[in-house]
Amino acid sequence: MLKKIILLIISAIMLSLPLGNRALYFLAWFGFLPALQVFCAESTFRNTGLLGWLWGWFLALGAGYWLYHPINDFSGLPYPLILVFVGLLLAVAGLFTAGWAVIFKLLSSGKKFSVFIFSFTWVGFEFIRNLIFPYYPFGFLGLTQTGFDSFLQLAELGGTFLISLITALIAGFIFKFYRRRRLRYALLVLVIIFASYQYSSGALEEAESIWQEEKRSLSAGVVMTEVPQVEKWKEENIEKNLQIMAEDSSKLFEENAEIVFTPETGLTFDYLYNEYYRNMFLVHLEESGYLMIGSQARGDTPQDSLNSYFLLDDQGEVLERYNKNDLIPGEVIPFAGVVELFTGREWHSLTAGEERKPIDFETAGGEDAVFRVLTCSEILYASPDYSELDDIDFVLNPSNEAWFGDTNLQNQMWESARMRAVELRAPVIKSGNKAKGGYIAPTGGEELTEQSRRIEADIGRASQGLTPYQRYGDYAGYLSLVMMIIIFPGLKILRIS
């Protein structure tokens, strides 16, 4: 049993490392080998499920170990209970891998290995996790491949789950070659890579051609800050925070930025209703263009508190407002009374926004620029209005990642933004607190910054109309479900009969 556990740990490490360093993408191609050895050799469903759950725990630890930081820093729970709670969260995530292991064993014929059963069931369970628990879009196999440009470009064709499926097929054929030592399996790996390269080369050439004709220049200021989360929301730091926002923004306006983008909740007061601090902020601000500023602000009723992002004119007047739609645990506190009983603290949930609409402003050249705000975690998955975003010039992703320490969370956020850029063939501009920020081109190319700076950003779309992924969505995920639930069981019943 110890040998099996060691193999599962090695597998989890290999599959997790690319999430923190995209240059290690190739490890995911081989990372399944140790685990598949374990599951193909296992004979009982009970042990298969237990080992699958244990492997899933290790995988969740590699993809989400940063959950420890917000729970430790802000929950108020005793330290032993913090460890228990984090362990339970990882254990819940591991249940999906346990389910995969059992289904994989059920559909397989004895100890034989089928590349297609493995690949479609793996992506099927990734998709199930996405449907059941969309607030944890981390550790997907497709996200390990952003360092391999031939696979990254496939995002415009089928998003993360298509890349997951192709990567699983490669891993499956590599394992098949390891077991059978037959050259045809290695050749199939090369065929998949070559076909992906051929498609990606053509797609890149087309995108670059359209991009050269459609792109327009925008002088954009990106504010990046390093405010510790434990200090951010203290009342005595409100003035300090607003001075940081005003001074950094003013500096970028002095450098001729047309519009400045600040991090999520850059202001820690209600910009709409707190006149005292709003006036103080505007006194410090030397604005000569548009400013996008984040603030938690009241909604239609005093009880509503929204994670808002405002477009201000050069007088500080609000022109547009976007309220974060897709809230995650932490922004929404289920069973707040129970949580308060354990922590001794009062907890309040944010209110979700209801509108998903692009924001527009006039550039220095007199043209309209249209962009869609995806606040913080909203960049981690395709927005429900993807199919309507046919005329945006860029995506804006303001974030506050100080909650999670210096971990691979920041890298997963940035790489997710690169994935969104290719899916839409539209640039992404990212500002943040304790985050990676900068500019991402529609082909995934990047201009990365960890400090506030002005960027000459090209905006526009590198696609004629909607991309295939915008039109057809996560068909790779649905196909995997159909194969797992209908096709493979049907074929097995036919073989038995």
N, C-alpha and C positions, 0 to 999 in steps of 0.2 A: 504493500500500500504506500509506503514511504517513497518508493521509486516513482509511482504514479503521480503522487502529489508534487514531487520535484519536477517531473515533466510538465505538469500543468502550470507550475510557477514559471518555468522557462518560457512556455508558450505565451503566457500572459505578459511577461516582460517584453518579448519580441513584438507582440501586437500593440503594446502601449507606448513603446519608445517613439514611434513615428508621430504620435500625437503631440509630443513635445519638441520634436525636431524633424521637419518634413524631409530632410535629406536622407533619413533612414527609412523611407517608404518601402524599400525592397524587403525589409525585415518582415513585413506583413505577408509577403508571398511565401515565406518559409516558416512563419510563426505558428501555423496550424499543425505542422508536422509532429511535434511532441504530443500535442493533445489528441490528434487523430490516432496516433499509435495507441493511446490509452483507450479510447472509445471503441476502436475497431476490435481490440483484444478483449474487451469486457463482455461478459456473457449474460449478466442479469440486469433487468430493468432497474431494480432497486439500487444497485451499485452505480449504474450508469447515471441515474438521476442525481444521486448524492455527489458523484464526481463532477457532473455537469454543474451542479449548484456551487461546488467549491471553486471550480474553474471560473464560473461567472463572478464569484466574489473577488477573485484575484483580478479579473478583467475590469470590474467596476472600481476596484481600488486604484488600478493604473490610470483609468480615465477620469475618476472623480475623487481622488484623495483630498482635493482642495475643499471638499465639503466640511472638513474638520474646522477650517478657519472661522467661517461665520458662526458655526454652532458654538465653538469654544469662546469666541470673542464677545458674542452678543446674546446667547440664549439664557445666561444666568444659571445654567445647570451645573451641579457638582461635576468635577472632572471625571470620576469613574462613570457617571451617567452619560457624559458626553461621548466617551469611548463606546459605550454600549449603544447609544443612539446612532452614531456614525456606522458602527458595525451592522446594526439592523437595516439601515438604509442600503448599505452595500449588499446585504443578504437579500433584500427585496429585489434589487437589480439582478442578482444572480439567479433568481427564479426563472427568468427568461432563458438563460443559458441551460438551466436544468431541463426546461421544457424542450429546448432544441435537442439536447442529447437524447432524451427519451424518444422523441419523434424520429430522429435520425436512426436510432437503433431499431425502432418499430418498422420503419419503411425499408431498412436494409435487409439483405438476404444473408443471414448468419453473420460471419465475419468478413464478408465481401464488402468492398468499398466502391460506391458509385459517386463519381465526380458530380453528377447532376443532382442526385438526391442531397448530397452535402451542400452544394452551392445554393440551390433553391430553398432548402429548409433554413439555411443560415440567414439568407436575406429575408425570408418569410418571417422569421422571428424578430429580426431587426425592425421590420415593418410593423409587426404586431406591437412591439414595444413603443414604436413611434405613435401608433394609434391609441394605445391604452394609456401611456405615460409620456405625453409629448413634452413635458417639462424637463425631461432629461435627454436632450438630443446630443449626447456625448458618446465618444468611443465607437461610433459607427465605422465599419471597415472602410467605407468610401472616403472618410475623412483622413485616413492614413496615407492617401495617395496624392495629396495636393503637391507633393514635391516631384511627381512624375508628370511632366507637362502633357504627355500623350494621353494620360488618363484624365487629368484635370479638364482638358478641353471637351471630354465626353459629357461634362455636366450640362452643356447646352442641349444635349440630346436626351438625357434622362435623369439628371440630378444625381444626388448622393447614392441612391439605391441601385442605379445602373452601374455606377463605379464599384459599389460593393459587390454586385453580382459578377462583374468581370474579374475583379480581384479574387473572389472566392473560386471562380473557375480556374484561374491560374494556380492558386494554392492547391486546389484539388488535383490538377494534373501533375503538379510537382510531387505531391504525395503519392500519386499513382505510379509515377516514374520511380520514386524511392522504393516502393514495394515490389514492383514488377520488373524494373530495370529494362523496360522496353523503350526503344528510341522514339516511337511514335508519340508517346506522351510528352516528351521534351519538345518534339516538333510542334505539337499542338499549343504548347506554351508560347513558342516563338511565333506561331501563326496568329494567336490572339494579340500579342504585342505588336506585330507587324501591321495587322488590320487596324488596330487602334491608332498606330502611328500614321497610317495612310489617311484615315478619316480625319484625325486631328490636324494633319498638315493642310488638308483641303479646307477644313473649317477655319483654321487660323488665317489662311491666305484670303478667304472670302471676308472674314471679319476685319482683317487689316485693310482690305480694299474699301469696304464700306466706311470704316472708321476714318480713313484719310479724307473721304468726301464729306462726312457728316460732322466730324468733331469741331467743337468751338472752344476757344480758350476762356478760362475763368480764373481770375486771381483770387484764391481762397485762403483764408487764414484758419489754421487748425490749432486749437488750444489744447495742450496736453499738460496735466497737472499730476502732482505726487502727494496728494492729501491723504494721510492715513485714515482709514475708516473709523477708527476709534475716536478720532478728533473731529471728523467731518460734521457730525450732527450736534455737537455740543453748542448750546446757546451762546456761550461766551465767544465762540469762533465765527459767528455769523458775519461780523464786520471784516474779520480777517479773510474769510472765504470770498466775500464780494469784492474786496480789494484785489485779490489774486485774479479773479475773473475780469475785473475792469482794467487792471494794468496790462495783463497779457493781451486782452482784446485790443486795447488802445495801441499797444506796440505794433500789432499786426495791421491795424488801420493806418498807422504811420508809414508802414511799408507798402501801402497802396493795395491792401486786400479789399476786394469789392464786397465780400461777405465773410464773416467770421463764424466759425462753428465751435461751440464750447462743449464740455463733457455733459453727460447726463447729470441732472440735479446739481449743476455747477453752483447755483445759488441755493442756500439752505433756508430760505424764507419764501413765503408766498408772494411771487412777483406781482400778481394781480391785485391782491387785497392788503398787502402790507406796505402802505404808502411811505412810512418812515424809512424803511430799509431800501425801498425802490428808489426814492429820491437820493439817498446816500450813494447807491450804486451808480446812478446816472451822473452824479457830481464827479465821481472818480473816472467815469468813462468818457473818453474823447473819441466819439464815434463819427465816422465819415462814410459809412456804408450800412449794409444790412448786418444784423447780428442775430444768430440763433442761440438762444440761452435756455438752459434747462432749469426747472423749478418744480417742486411739488406744490400744487395750487388747488384751491377750492373749485368745486364744480358748480352745478346749478343750485345745490343746497349746501349748507355749512357742513353737513355730514360727509359730503363727497370730498375725497382727497385723491387727486390724480397726478400721475407722473407725467408732467407736461413739458413741452418744448415749444418755445415761442419764437416767431419771426418778428423782430423789431425793426422799425425804420430808424433813420439817423436822429430822430427826436426821442427815441425810446418808446414809441407807441407800438402797441401790438397789432400786427397785420394779419397773422395767421397763428393757429394753435394746433398742435398735434398731441393727443393724449395716448399714452401707451395702451394698446389693446390687449396684448397677450401677456398677462401677469403670471408670475411663477411663484411657487411656494417661497415664503419669506415676504413677498409683496402682498400675498393673500395668506392669512393665518386661519386655517381650518380649526374648528373646535377651540377658539381663542380662550374660552373659559377654562378648559382643561389645561392648556398651555400655561395660563397664568397661575393655575394651582401648583404646577411643578416648578415654575421659574420664579414666582413671586413678583412678576413684572406685568404691567398692563400692555396689551398688544392691540394694534389697530391694523386693519387691512386697507390697502389702497383700492380705489374704484377703477375698474377697467374702462378705457375709452371705448366709444362705439363706432366712430367714423374711421375709415381707412381711405384717406384722400391725399393725393399729392399736394405739395405746396409749390407756389410759383413766385418768382420775383423777376425784376427787370435788370439785366446785366448792364455793365458800363457801355457796351456796344448797342444798347437799345433793344436787345432781343429778350424774349421771355425764356427763363430757365425753369424747368419743372423737376422737382425731386420728391422722392418718397422717403419719409423718415422710418427707420426701423430702430427702435430704441433698445439698446443694450442686448438682452437675450433674444430679441426678435430677429436678430441677424442669424441665429443658429439654425433656422429652418425656413422653408419656403413659405412666404406669406399667403394667406387665402386669396388675396387679390392679385396674385401673380399674373393671371391671364388677362388682367385689365391694364397692366403696366406696359402699354405699347408705345407710349409717347413721353416717358420720363427721360431726363437727361443724366441723372445720376441717382444713386441711393446714398442716404446719409445715415451713419450709425454712431450716435453718441452713446458712450457707455461709462459706467463706473465699476471697475473691476477690483477696487481696493478691498472688497469683501473677502477675497479669496487668496490673499497672500501672493508670494512670488512662485507660481506653480505653472503647470501646463495649461491651465484654464485660459490664460492670455493668448497662448499660441492657438488653442482650439477656436477661440473667438476670431482671431485674425484669419486663420485658414478658412473658417466658415464664411467670412466676408469675401475671400477670394473665390470661394465656390459660388456664392450668390452673384458675383460680378460676371462669371462665365455663364451661369444659368440664364441671366438676363441679357448678356452682352451689353452691360451698362456699367459705368465706373461706380466705385464705392469710395466715399470719403468718410474716414473714421476719426473721431476725436474721443479722448477718454481720460479718465483718472486712473493712474497706475495701470496703464494698458499699452498695447501697441496701437499706433495710429498712423495716419497718413493717407495716401492715395493708391487705389487699386484700379488698373486699367481693365477694360472689358475682356482682355485676353488673360488676365491674372497677373500681369506684370505689376510691380509695386514700387512705390516710393515711401519707404518706411521712416517714421520719425517718432522719437520718444520725448521730444521737446516741442514747445509751441513754435510754429514757423509758418511762413507764407509759402504756398505751393501754387505753381502754375499748372492748374488742373485742366486737362482736356475733358470736356463733357459732351454728351450725345450718346447715341446708341450705335453699336457695331453690328446691327442686324436689320434686315428689311422686314419690319413687322415682328410678330411674336416668334420666339425661338421654339423649336420642337418641344422642349421641356415646358415652356409656358402653355403650349397648346394641349399637351397630353398628360402632363403632370407625372405622378409617381407610378407609371404603368409597370415599371420593373418590380416594384413592391407588390402590386396587385397580381401580376403574373406569377410571382413567387408564391403567393398565397394560393392561387388556383392550382399550381403544380403540387404544392404540399398537401392541400386539403382534398383535391379531387383526382388529379391525374395520377400521381404516384400510388395512392391507395387503390385506385381503380385498376392500375396495371398489376399491382400485387395480388388483388383478388382474382384477376383473370389467370395469373400464373398458378395460383393455388387450385383454382377450379379446373 
